[in-house]
């Protein structure tokens, strides 16, 4: 099956393999976060049956990833023909994770675990044996990632870049208003305090409305310091959001508070969220936690 729409309809399969200690588990977790159905350490003889089962349920499992390590036995000896056969009906990519010998030795020593192939030898003996066995697979891989200088967050970010849909590259931001008298939200990553602005509660004609009402919003945002705050607050978020992206933090909550969570925080939350929606690196949702409380 090739070309046109048929190509895009084919089920996707990623085979995750590579050197032991190079980050296979991290890659699998990142794929799971991208809504791939991941099976780690699957016996090689079970790959074809799994693909067939997933194919029959293609609506619910359109993206399948399987992790295969050096203990794959005979599969490693006939890997290229095996993958070629799968590609007749599937969109198959082979991801090979590699690292330098020094990096792998340090990782095995840090967790105090033996290399699966070292037997009575050293960790380095096991690495050298494994590298020789996997050389052909590495040369035939579609994607090779050297993880020697990558931490787990950086590796996960590489996986997102390679296998994520466009929206999955974005950080999901919740901009939330709240009232300090009810407590700061426990899941807040960034907190801002609007109690430096005059409170519309003390304006009789505004008290009955909330910050989503145009009259209240205009009153709050028109106060001295409000526009300056919003401008600099959004500028402050730039390095924070870039850092979240580097650290693969995909969800964050910005909490904006005032006394009761009805006027100032609500108006500023709506305003900040509207500004952030113009960015291409985030998706934004709004929540007013304490709106409606007496």
C-alpha positions in Angstrom: 0.0 0.0 0.0 1.7 3.2 -1.1 1.1 6.8 -1.9 -1.8 9.2 -1.5 -4.4 9.0 1.2 -3.8 5.3 1.7 -0.3 6.0 3.0 -1.7 8.3 5.8 -4.3 5.7 6.7 -1.7 3.1 7.6 -1.2 2.2 11.2 2.0 3.7 12.7 4.6 1.5 14.4 7.7 2.7 16.1 10.3 0.1 17.1 12.4 1.5 20.0 15.7 -0.1 20.4 19.4 0.7 21.1 22.1 0.4 23.7 21.1 -0.6 27.2 21.2 2.4 29.4 20.8 4.9 26.5 17.3 5.9 27.6 14.8 3.4 26.2 12.4 3.7 29.2 12.5 7.5 29.0 11.6 7.4 25.3 8.8 5.0 25.9 7.3 7.2 28.6 7.5 10.2 26.3 5.7 8.3 23.6 3.0 7.3 26.1 2.6 11.0 26.9 2.0 11.6 23.2 -0.8 9.1 23.2 1.1 6.2 21.7 0.2 2.7 22.8 3.6 1.5 24.2 4.7 -2.0 25.0 8.1 -2.2 26.7 10.3 -5.3 26.5 7.9 -7.2 24.3 9.2 -10.6 23.3 10.0 -10.3 19.6 7.8 -13.2 18.6 4.8 -11.2 20.0 5.3 -8.2 17.8 3.4 -9.5 14.8 0.4 -10.8 16.8 0.3 -7.5 18.7 0.3 -5.5 15.4 -2.5 -7.7 14.1 -4.6 -7.1 17.2 -3.9 -3.4 17.1 -4.8 -3.3 13.4 -8.2 -4.8 14.0 -8.7 -2.0 16.5 -7.0 0.7 14.4 -9.5 3.4 15.5 -8.4 3.0 19.1 -4.8 2.1 18.6 -3.6 4.0 15.6 -0.1 4.6 17.0 1.8 1.6 18.4 5.3 1.6 19.8 7.3 -1.5 20.9 10.6 -1.6 22.7 13.1 -4.3 21.8 16.4 -4.7 23.6 19.6 -6.8 23.0 17.9 -9.8 24.4 15.7 -10.0 21.3 17.4 -13.2 20.2 16.8 -14.3 16.6 15.0 -11.1 15.7 18.3 -9.2 15.9 19.8 -11.6 13.4 17.0 -11.0 10.8 16.0 -7.5 11.8 16.1 -5.8 8.3 13.9 -8.5 6.6 11.6 -8.4 9.6 11.1 -4.6 9.4 10.8 -4.7 5.6 8.0 -7.2 5.9 6.2 -5.0 8.4 6.5 -2.0 6.1 4.4 -3.6 3.4 1.4 -2.8 5.5 2.5 -0.4 8.2 4.2 3.0 8.6 7.3 1.7 10.4 10.1 3.8 12.0 13.0 2.4 13.9 14.3 4.6 16.7 17.8 3.7 17.9 19.1 5.2 21.1 22.9 5.4 21.5 25.5 6.8 23.9 29.2 6.8 24.3 30.8 4.0 26.2 31.8 6.4 29.0 28.3 7.7 29.4 26.9 4.2 29.5 29.4 3.0 32.1 28.6 6.0 34.3 24.9 5.2 34.1 25.3 1.5 35.0 27.6 2.4 37.9 25.2 5.0 39.2 22.3 2.5 39.5 24.6 -0.3 40.5 23.2 -2.7 38.0 25.1 -5.1 35.7 25.0 -4.8 32.0 22.7 -7.5 30.6 25.6 -9.0 28.5 28.6 -8.5 30.8 28.3 -12.0 32.3 31.5 -12.5 34.4 33.2 -9.6 32.7 33.0 -5.9 33.2 30.3 -3.4 32.3 32.5 -2.2 29.4 32.8 -5.8 28.2 29.0 -6.0 28.0 28.7 -2.7 26.2 31.3 -3.7 23.6 29.5 -7.0 23.0 26.1 -5.3 22.7 27.4 -2.6 20.4 28.7 -5.3 18.0 25.4 -7.2 18.0 23.4 -4.0 17.4 25.7 -2.4 14.8 23.6 -3.5 11.8 20.4 -2.3 13.4 21.9 1.0 14.1 23.0 1.5 10.5 19.5 0.7 9.3 17.6 2.8 11.8 15.5 5.6 10.6 16.3 7.8 13.6 19.4 7.7 15.8 19.6 9.8 18.9 22.8 10.1 20.9 21.8 10.6 24.5 25.3 11.0 25.9 24.8 14.6 26.9 21.0 14.5 27.3 19.2 14.4 30.6 15.8 12.7 30.8 13.9 15.9 30.1 16.0 16.8 27.1 15.6 13.3 25.7 11.8 13.5 26.2 11.8 16.8 24.3 13.6 15.1 21.4 11.0 12.4 21.2 8.2 15.1 21.3 9.9 16.9 18.4 10.1 13.7 16.3 6.8 12.0 17.1 4.4 14.6 18.5 1.6 16.2 16.6 2.0 20.0 16.2 -0.3 20.8 19.2 1.6 18.3 21.4 4.7 20.6 21.1 2.8 23.2 23.0 2.5 23.8 26.7 -1.0 23.5 28.1 -1.6 26.6 30.3 -4.4 27.1 32.7 -4.9 30.7 33.7 -6.9 30.6 36.9 -8.4 33.3 39.1 -8.8 32.7 42.8 -9.6 34.5 46.1 -6.8 34.6 48.7 -9.3 34.2 51.5 -10.1 30.8 50.2 -6.4 29.8 49.9 -3.8 29.7 47.1 -4.4 26.9 44.6 -2.2 23.9 45.5 -1.4 23.2 41.9 -0.3 26.8 41.0 3.1 27.1 39.3 3.1 30.9 39.1 1.1 33.1 41.4 0.2 36.8 41.0 -1.5 39.2 43.4 -4.0 41.7 42.2 -4.7 43.3 45.6 -2.5 46.3 44.7 -5.4 47.5 42.5 -8.5 49.3 43.9 -11.3 46.8 44.6 -14.5 47.2 42.5 -16.4 45.7 45.4 -16.4 49.1 47.1 -18.0 50.7 44.0 -21.8 50.3 44.5 -22.6 50.2 40.8 -20.0 47.4 40.2 -20.3 45.3 43.3 -23.0 43.0 41.9 -21.0 42.2 38.8 -17.8 40.2 38.3 -14.6 40.6 36.3 -16.1 39.1 33.2 -18.5 42.0 32.9 -17.1 44.8 30.6 -17.8 47.5 33.2 -15.7 45.8 35.9 -13.0 44.8 33.4 -12.7 48.4 32.2 -12.5 49.7 35.7 -9.8 47.2 36.8 -7.7 47.4 33.7 -8.0 51.2 33.6 -6.4 51.6 37.1 -2.9 53.0 37.4 -0.4 50.1 37.3 -2.7 47.6 35.7 -1.5 47.9 32.1 2.1 48.1 33.3 1.6 44.9 35.4 0.1 42.9 32.6 2.8 43.9 30.1 5.7 43.0 32.4 4.0 39.9 33.7 3.7 38.5 30.2 7.3 39.4 29.5 8.3 37.6 32.7 6.6 34.5 31.5 8.8 34.3 28.4 11.8 32.7 30.1 9.6 30.6 32.3 7.7 29.1 29.4 11.0 28.5 27.5 12.3 26.7 30.6 9.2 24.6 30.9 9.7 23.6 27.3 13.3 22.6 27.9 12.3 20.6 31.0 9.5 19.0 29.1 6.9 20.4 31.5 3.7 20.1 29.3 1.1 21.5 31.8 1.3 24.6 34.0 -1.1 26.7 36.0 -0.9 30.5 36.4 -2.9 31.6 39.4 -4.0 35.2 39.6 -5.6 36.2 42.9 -7.5 39.0 44.7 -9.3 39.1 48.0 -12.5 37.1 47.0 -11.7 35.9 43.5 -14.6 37.8 41.9 -13.5 41.1 40.4 -9.9 42.0 40.0 -8.4 38.6 39.6 -11.2 37.5 37.2 -10.7 40.6 35.0 -6.9 40.3 34.9 -7.1 36.5 34.3 -9.3 37.1 31.2 -7.0 39.8 30.0 -3.8 37.8 30.5 -5.3 34.7 28.9 -6.3 36.7 25.8 -2.8 38.0 25.4 -1.3 34.5 25.8 -3.6 33.0 23.2 -1.7 34.9 20.6 1.4 32.7 21.2 2.2 29.7 19.1 4.0 27.7 21.9 1.0 27.4 24.3 -2.6 26.4 24.4 -4.6 28.4 26.9 -7.7 27.6 29.0 -9.3 29.8 31.7 -10.7 28.8 35.0 -12.3 31.0 37.7 -12.1 28.9 40.8 -14.0 31.0 43.3 -16.4 32.8 41.1 -19.9 32.3 42.4 -18.9 31.9 46.1 -20.8 34.1 48.5 
